Amino acid sequence: MKIGKWLVAGLVLLPLAELIAFLIVSAFFGVSGAAVLLIAGSGAGILILYRRGPRWLQDVRDLLSGRFAAQGSERTVPAIPALAAVLLAIPGFLTDLAALLVLVPSVRTRLDTLLGTGGPPGAPGPAFTRRRHPGAGPVVDLAPDEWEVLPEPKRRRRKRPHTEG
């Protein structure tokens, strides 16, 4: 089955699954308690999007237009927190649970690997970044006598302490 069919089936079944989740939560907390939890989760997502959303959208526009690298490569678009905020803003307990799962570090790392949104090794955290490819940027053309290939540095071995036994 193609991914489009799975996506359509998921979007059709999501309201039914959310209704069942609401009934289960309301069995534990009552209908009013479940409604308060539902509104609180959506309110938190909307508040995050209200405060951070315009900046994230501007960063995505800059990334797509190519102005991102011109303003400094240290700027990043936090893809995973933005996804979590959108999932929180959608009313429902399953989407709230998915938003919380997205913020778990191991799940976040796997999502970054899957989506290709991880930064370079050693970067402070996962984010959309403007990646530098070998063919990107200005080209410096050197004559053969202006450069040389350097050998790889030798790896240093650590000395093990002697233990008497």
Secondary structure, 3 states (H helix, E strand, C coil): CCHHHHHHHHHHHHHHHHHHHHHHHHHHHHHHHHHHHHHHHHHHHHHHHHHHHHHHHHHHHHHHHCHHHHCCCCCCECHHHHHHHHHHHCCCHHHHHHHHHHCCHHHHHHHHHHHCCCCCCCCCCCCECCCCCCCCCCCCCCCHHHCCCCCCCCCCCCCCCCCCC
